[in-house]
Amino acid sequence: MKSGDHAAIDVLAESSAAVKGKAPLIASQREEKRGLNRGFGIADFLLRLGAIISTIAAAATMGTSDETLPLFTQFFQFEASFDDLPTFLYFVIAMALVGGYLLLSLPFSIVTIVRPIAVAPRLLLFILDTVTLTFATAASGAAAAIAYLAETGNPNTNWLAICDQFEDFCSTVSGAVVASFVTVVVFVVLVILSGFALKRQ
């Protein structure tokens, strides 16, 4: 056998050994990525459950915010209710839609746990979460503005503060607005998590 043949055999042996050495390294990196993405998926699922609770709480609290002032006669009564103001009515509808979306998104979140390397469900959730985030932020901001006007009034536009009379109504509305902003914060975290997970794909 010639020396050239020996050299060729040695090169092939070394290259095959290098491939065998790199294979476990690539496999370990893939398992590490899979484990981290599964962690992102679990966090995503738990955050969605929390957002469902805060969204339902916001919609239910605003939907039950009504108060009637006790007066001496039943013919003259002053009442404050959420459906008296279109902004609060929009808030209830928006929070109900956001809660419905969160419920429908749970199966996709489960898919990201079962198949942590899958890109399509994460990308879909990333897009829909971003759209829903803007929707929830708009509803929360509008309701917060009206709640602030109800609390402080606006002398320049002759908007009288009503919270001195309707204290229970205003406190209920404020609680609903706070719960909605909790939902907004959770959506921000969900979008960030999805962005990190997609970056690691």
Secondary structure, DSSP 8 states (H G I E B T S, - for coil): --HHHHHHHHHHHHHHHHHHHHHHHHHHHHHHHHHHHHHHHHHHHHHHHHHHHHHHHHHHHHHT-EEE---S-SSS--EEEGGGSHHHHHHHHHHHHHHHHHHHHHHHHHHHHHSTT-SHHHHHHHHHHHHHHHHHHHHHHHHHHHHHHHHH-BGGGTB---TTT-HHHHHHHHHHHHHHHHHHHHHHHHHHHHHHHHHT-
